[in-house]
Amino acid sequence: MNIQFLGAARTVTGSMHLVSVNGTKILLDCGMFQGRRAEAYEKNRSFPFDPSQIVAVILSHSHIDHAGKLPNLVKNGYRGPIYATPAARDLCNIMLYDSAYLQERDIEYVNKKHQKKHEPLVQSLYDVEDVANAMKQFISINYEQQVQVAKGVTVKFLDAGHILGSAVTVLEVEENGKRKKIGFTGDLGRKNAPIIKDPQPIGGVDVLISESTYGGKIHEPITGMKDALCKVIQQTTDRGGKVIVPSFSVGRTQEIAYLLSELFDEGRLPVVPIYVDSPLAVNASDIFRLHTECFDQETLNHLHAHEDPFGFNRLTYIRSVDESKKLNDLHSPCVIISASGMCEGGRIVHHLANNIENPNNTILICGYQAEHTLGRRIVEKQQEVNIFGEIHKLNAEVVVLNSFSAHAGQDELIEYITAADQTQLKKLFLVHGELEQIEKLSAKLKETPIKEEIYIPMTGEKFEV
């Protein structure tokens, strides 16, 4: 049996790992690489294997950097099942269609430029028909339900506590008369995060593949996130400014809405309009309501009290383009929450272009920003940034609240890894992180009593296990 790391190796996006066992091939995640536009397009349009030879895809969760290439996999010949939790499946049903739509919009814009320069036209990675075909291949598996997915291979999902429906994957493999377990964290969440349950312990596995997005950082306590959010909004509105929040439509937006709702209830927020400008976020919030099995007890208590945990009665949710454009004409204090989370597309880019040069405004960053994205350049507080081909001065205040991270920090990753049965664990692979973050996590792990070998695979590298 071997594992080949084909994505999110020494980088954060494009999660994809190939397990070969008993003459069959199983794919863990099929995510889209995100970064420089031309580089991302080249990496995402093809596969380093024949998709028709894969017998099963096991999906950790619905975020595009884990699920975004599934329609392209199907387009290129994959005909097998895609296993996911029910909530992950439902979220993919809106997120993959949204991805196809955004690609078509982007390709239309790019091809107009190519036509003017008499350059070859490009095609989108996939279209809505490809998404429809991919969705037909989904098979839902509940948490802790064990299902056979290939010869001698079963899968069980545990709650990863990252976003709605996110899963830690446990593969149990029988090969040549021997049994082994492979664990894959996907993206690991944090204890006591709003709305969803805490990550479930993985127990005993022989091999563990762990994310390491924040392997070198310790987050601010979750308990302080509501106070920090309140403070940013108060300070910005006091000086007459707007708070612009780039936010992932699934997970982060619902968390922020949930906390804003609590702040309203507590009378701590100033009377200021709050807009969620993302049709995908509105649709995702509807799906959140369908999957209360993923909610923690506090959120369930809100529901039982007939309260809306996402603040729909207090916030204004924007669907249409025209309504979105009208927000540009607002000159009084407000909060605008919009996608995409890394500022690489969607309506948030327009809001940044219109507000980034005003020193009264605040850009509030609540999530990870990958290398070479506009979001990363804003976090780095570069004096000037390029938006839609035009240079804009970064005069707005930039505030980063890493207490909102849906990823475990260094201390939380170490706690999770060391809680695994150390008498059984033999090999640990660190993925889904920039090299500096992975190396810091590896160094800290070596200070603990763990005995397993630690590997930091490169893209394409294959290991016998």
C-alpha positions in Angstrom: 0.0 0.0 0.0 1.3 3.5 -0.8 0.1 7.1 -0.5 1.0 9.7 -3.1 0.6 13.4 -2.2 -0.7 15.2 -5.2 -1.9 18.5 -3.8 -1.7 20.7 -0.6 1.9 19.4 -0.1 4.0 22.2 1.3 1.2 24.6 0.3 -2.3 25.2 1.6 -4.7 24.7 -1.3 -5.5 21.9 -3.8 -5.9 19.0 -1.3 -5.6 15.6 -3.1 -3.9 12.4 -1.9 -3.9 9.1 -3.8 -4.1 5.8 -1.8 -3.2 2.7 -3.8 -4.1 -0.6 -2.1 -5.1 -4.1 -3.3 -4.7 -3.1 -6.9 -7.2 -0.2 -6.5 -6.8 3.6 -6.2 -8.7 5.7 -3.8 -8.6 9.5 -3.8 -8.8 11.6 -0.6 -10.2 15.0 -1.6 -10.1 16.5 -5.1 -9.5 20.2 -4.4 -8.8 23.2 -6.5 -5.4 25.0 -6.2 -5.8 28.7 -5.5 -3.1 31.3 -6.2 -1.7 33.2 -9.2 -4.4 33.0 -11.9 -2.3 31.5 -14.7 -0.5 29.0 -12.4 -3.8 27.9 -10.8 -5.5 27.3 -14.2 -2.6 25.1 -15.4 -2.6 23.1 -12.1 -6.4 22.7 -12.1 -7.1 21.7 -15.7 -5.4 18.3 -15.6 -4.6 15.3 -13.4 -1.4 13.4 -12.8 -3.3 10.1 -13.1 -6.1 8.6 -15.2 -9.4 9.6 -13.5 -11.1 6.5 -14.9 -8.8 4.3 -12.9 -10.0 5.7 -9.5 -12.5 3.4 -7.7 -13.6 5.9 -5.0 -13.3 9.5 -3.9 -13.6 10.3 -0.2 -14.3 13.9 0.5 -13.4 15.6 3.8 -15.6 18.7 3.3 -17.1 21.1 0.8 -14.6 23.9 0.6 -13.4 24.5 -2.9 -9.7 23.8 -2.1 -10.9 20.3 -1.1 -13.8 19.6 -3.5 -13.4 22.1 -6.3 -11.9 19.8 -8.9 -14.6 17.1 -8.6 -16.6 18.2 -11.7 -13.4 18.2 -13.7 -12.5 14.7 -12.4 -15.9 13.5 -13.7 -15.5 15.4 -16.9 -12.2 13.6 -17.5 -13.7 10.1 -17.0 -14.3 9.3 -13.3 -17.4 7.3 -12.9 -17.2 6.0 -9.3 -18.8 7.1 -6.1 -18.0 10.3 -4.2 -18.4 9.7 -0.5 -19.2 12.6 1.8 -21.3 13.4 4.9 -24.9 14.5 4.1 -24.2 18.2 5.0 -21.0 18.2 2.9 -22.9 16.8 -0.1 -25.6 19.5 0.2 -23.1 22.2 0.5 -21.2 20.9 -2.6 -24.5 21.1 -4.5 -24.4 24.9 -4.1 -20.7 25.6 -4.0 -19.7 23.6 -7.1 -22.5 25.3 -9.2 -21.3 28.6 -7.8 -17.7 27.7 -8.8 -18.8 26.8 -12.4 -20.7 30.1 -12.6 -17.8 32.2 -11.4 -15.4 30.4 -13.8 -17.7 31.2 -16.8 -17.8 34.8 -15.7 -14.0 35.0 -15.4 -13.4 33.2 -18.7 -15.7 35.6 -20.5 -13.7 38.5 -19.1 -10.3 36.9 -19.9 -11.3 36.0 -23.4 -12.4 39.5 -24.2 -8.8 40.6 -23.5 -7.4 37.7 -25.5 -9.6 38.6 -28.5 -8.3 42.1 -28.5 -4.7 40.8 -28.4 -5.5 38.1 -31.0 -4.4 35.4 -28.4 -5.9 31.9 -28.2 -9.2 31.7 -26.2 -9.3 29.7 -23.0 -12.0 27.4 -21.6 -13.4 27.1 -18.1 -12.4 24.0 -16.2 -16.0 22.8 -16.1 -19.5 24.0 -16.5 -22.9 23.4 -14.8 -23.5 20.2 -16.7 -20.3 18.8 -15.4 -21.4 19.8 -11.9 -24.7 18.1 -12.4 -23.0 14.9 -13.5 -20.7 15.0 -10.4 -23.5 15.5 -8.0 -25.2 12.3 -9.3 -22.2 10.3 -8.1 -22.3 11.5 -4.4 -23.1 8.9 -1.7 -23.8 10.3 1.8 -22.3 8.6 4.8 -23.3 9.6 8.3 -20.7 10.2 11.0 -19.4 7.0 12.6 -21.1 4.8 9.9 -18.6 2.3 8.5 -18.9 1.6 4.8 -16.9 -0.6 2.4 -15.6 1.6 -0.5 -13.2 -0.8 -2.2 -11.8 -4.3 -1.9 -10.5 -4.7 1.6 -11.1 -1.0 2.4 -13.8 0.6 4.7 -14.3 4.2 5.6 -15.7 5.9 8.7 -16.2 9.7 9.1 -15.7 11.5 12.4 -16.7 15.1 13.0 -13.7 17.4 12.2 -15.4 20.5 13.7 -14.1 22.7 10.8 -17.3 23.6 8.9 -20.8 22.1 8.6 -20.3 18.4 7.6 -16.5 18.4 7.7 -15.0 15.0 8.5 -11.9 13.3 9.7 -11.5 10.2 7.5 -10.5 6.8 8.9 -9.7 4.2 6.3 -9.4 0.6 7.6 -7.4 -1.5 5.2 -6.9 -5.3 4.9 -4.0 -6.2 2.6 -2.0 -9.4 2.5 -3.7 -10.6 5.7 -2.7 -7.5 7.7 -4.9 -4.7 8.9 -4.0 -1.0 9.1 -5.8 2.2 9.7 -5.1 5.5 7.9 -6.4 8.7 9.4 -6.8 12.0 7.4 -7.8 15.1 9.3 -9.0 17.1 6.3 -9.2 20.5 7.8 -9.3 20.3 11.6 -11.5 22.7 13.6 -11.2 24.1 17.1 -12.9 23.3 20.3 -15.7 25.6 21.5 -16.2 27.2 18.1 -19.7 28.7 17.4 -22.5 26.6 15.9 -20.8 23.3 15.2 -19.6 20.5 17.4 -16.0 20.0 18.6 -13.6 17.7 16.6 -13.9 14.1 17.5 -10.7 12.2 18.7 -9.3 9.9 16.0 -8.4 7.1 18.4 -6.0 4.5 17.0 -4.5 4.7 13.5 -1.2 3.4 12.1 -0.8 6.4 9.7 -2.0 9.9 10.2 -2.2 12.6 7.5 -2.7 16.0 9.3 -3.3 19.5 8.1 -0.9 22.1 9.3 -2.3 25.4 8.0 -1.5 27.2 11.3 1.3 24.9 12.4 3.5 27.8 13.5 0.8 30.0 15.1 -1.2 29.9 18.3 -4.6 31.5 17.8 -6.2 34.0 20.1 -8.8 32.3 22.4 -12.2 31.7 20.8 -13.8 33.2 23.9 -12.6 36.6 22.9 -13.8 36.6 19.3 -17.2 38.3 20.0 -15.6 41.1 22.1 -13.0 41.7 19.4 -15.6 41.9 16.6 -17.7 44.3 18.7 -14.6 46.5 19.3 -13.7 46.8 15.6 -17.3 47.7 14.6 -17.6 50.3 17.4 -14.3 52.0 16.6 -14.9 52.1 12.9 -18.4 53.5 13.1 -17.3 56.1 15.7 -15.1 57.6 13.0 -17.8 57.4 10.4 -16.3 54.5 8.5 -17.4 51.2 7.0 -16.2 47.7 8.0 -15.5 45.5 5.0 -15.3 41.8 5.8 -14.0 39.4 3.2 -15.6 36.1 4.3 -15.9 32.6 3.1 -19.6 32.0 2.2 -19.7 28.7 4.0 -18.8 28.6 7.7 -17.2 31.9 8.4 -20.2 34.1 7.3 -22.6 32.0 9.4 -20.3 32.3 12.5 -20.1 36.1 12.1 -23.8 36.4 11.6 -24.3 34.2 14.7 -22.1 36.4 16.9 -23.6 39.7 15.5 -27.0 38.3 16.4 -25.8 37.7 20.0 -24.3 41.2 20.2 -27.6 42.7 19.0 -29.4 40.8 21.7 -27.0 42.0 24.3 -27.4 45.6 23.2 -23.7 46.0 22.6 -23.7 47.0 18.9 -24.3 50.5 17.7 -27.4 50.9 15.4 -25.6 50.4 12.1 -26.7 48.6 8.9 -25.1 45.2 8.4 -25.2 43.6 5.0 -24.3 40.1 3.9 -23.6 40.5 0.2 -23.3 36.9 -1.1 -26.0 34.8 -2.7 -24.0 31.7 -1.9 -23.9 32.6 1.8 -27.6 33.0 1.9 -28.1 29.6 0.3 -25.5 28.0 2.6 -27.3 29.4 5.6 -30.5 27.7 4.4 -28.5 24.4 4.3 -27.2 25.0 7.8 -30.8 25.0 9.1 -31.3 21.5 7.5 -28.4 19.9 9.3 -29.0 20.4 13.0 -27.2 17.1 13.6 -24.0 19.1 13.2 -24.9 21.8 15.8 -23.5 22.1 19.3 -25.8 22.3 22.3 -25.7 26.1 22.6 -26.9 26.5 19.0 -29.6 23.8 19.5 -30.8 25.8 22.5 -31.2 28.9 20.4 -33.3 26.9 17.9 -35.4 25.3 20.6 -36.1 28.9 21.9 -37.4 29.7 18.4 -34.5 32.1 17.7 -32.7 32.4 14.4 -29.0 31.6 15.2 -27.9 33.4 12.0 -29.6 36.7 12.7 -31.8 36.8 9.6 -34.2 39.2 11.3 -31.5 41.7 12.1 -29.2 41.6 9.0 -29.8 42.5 5.4 -29.0 39.7 3.0 -28.2 40.7 -0.5 -28.9 38.5 -3.5 -29.1 40.6 -6.7 -26.3 42.4 -8.4 -28.2 45.6 -8.5 -28.7 45.5 -4.7 -25.0 44.9 -4.3 -24.1 47.8 -6.5 -26.3 50.1 -4.4 -24.0 49.5 -1.4 -21.3 51.5 -3.3 -23.5 54.6 -2.9 -23.6 54.3 0.9 -21.5 57.0 2.6 -22.6 56.4 6.2 -21.2 53.7 8.6 -22.1 50.1 7.8 -20.7 46.6 7.9 -20.4 44.7 4.6 -19.7 41.0 4.7 -19.0 39.5 1.3 -17.2 36.7 -0.5 -14.7 35.4 -1.5 -12.7 35.0 1.6 -9.3 35.4 0.0 -10.5 38.4 -2.1 -9.7 36.6 -5.3 -13.1 36.9 -6.9 -16.7 37.7 -6.2 -18.4 40.8 -4.9 -15.9 41.5 -2.2 -13.3 42.7 -4.8 -15.7 45.4 -5.9 -16.3 46.5 -2.3 -12.5 46.6 -1.7 -12.0 48.7 -4.8 -14.6 51.2 -3.6 -13.5 51.4 0.0 -9.8 50.5 0.4 -8.5 54.1 0.0 -10.6 55.7 2.7 -8.7 55.8 6.1 -11.9 55.9 8.0 -12.8 52.4 6.8 -11.6 49.0 8.2 -10.9 45.9 6.3 -11.5 43.0 8.8 -9.7 39.8 8.0 -11.1 36.8 9.7 -9.6 33.9 7.8 -6.5 32.4 6.2 -5.1 34.2 3.2 -3.0 32.0 0.8 0.2 33.2 -0.9 -0.2 35.4 -3.9 -3.8 36.4 -3.2 -5.2 39.9 -2.8 -6.2 39.0 0.8 -2.5 38.1 1.6 -1.3 41.4 0.2 -3.8 43.3 2.3 -2.8 41.3 5.4 0.9 42.2 4.6 -0.3 45.9 4.5 1.3 46.6 1.2 1.0 50.3 0.5 -0.5 49.7 -2.9 -2.5 46.8 -4.3 -3.7 45.9 -7.8 -7.5 45.5 -8.1 -9.1 44.8 -11.5 -5.8 46.0 -13.1 -5.8 49.3 -11.3 -3.5 50.4 -8.5 -5.2 51.4 -5.2 -3.6 52.8 -2.1 -4.2 50.8 1.0 -5.3 53.6 3.3 -8.0 51.7 5.2 -7.1 50.2 8.6 -6.4 46.5 8.4 -7.4 44.3 11.4 -6.7 40.6 11.5 -8.7 38.5 14.0 -7.2 35.0 14.0 -9.5 34.0 16.8 -12.1 33.4 14.0 -10.0 30.8 12.3 -11.8 27.6 11.6 -8.4 25.8 11.5 -6.8 24.4 14.6 -3.7 26.4 15.8 -0.3 24.9 16.6 -1.3 24.0 20.2 -4.6 22.5 19.1 -3.0 20.5 16.3 -0.4 19.1 18.8 -3.1 18.3 21.3 -5.1 16.4 18.6 -2.1 14.5 17.2 -0.7 13.5 20.6 -4.2 12.4 21.7 -4.1 9.6 19.1 -3.0 6.2 20.3 0.7 6.6 20.4 1.3 2.8 20.8 -0.3 2.3 17.3 0.7 5.4 15.4 3.8 4.8 13.2 3.9 7.5 10.6 2.8 11.1 10.6 2.5 13.2 7.4 2.1 16.9 7.6 0.2 18.6 4.7 -2.0 21.5 3.9 0.4 24.2 5.1 3.1 26.5 3.8 6.5 25.0 4.5 7.5 27.4 7.2 4.3 26.6 9.1 4.8 22.8 8.7 8.4 23.0 9.8 7.5 24.9 13.0 4.8 22.3 13.8 7.2 19.4 13.1 9.8 20.9 15.4 7.2 21.4 18.2 6.0 17.8 17.8 9.5 16.5 18.2 9.5 18.2 21.7 6.6 16.0 22.7 6.8 12.3 23.7 5.6 11.1 20.3 7.7 8.4 18.7 6.3 8.2 15.1 8.3 9.3 12.1 7.3 12.8 10.8 7.3 13.4 7.1 6.8 16.6 5.1 5.9 15.3 1.6 6.6 17.2 -1.6 4.0 17.3 -4.4 4.0 14.0 -6.2 6.0 12.2 -3.6 5.0 8.6 -2.9 5.4 6.6 0.4 5.0 3.0 1.2 3.0 2.5 4.4 
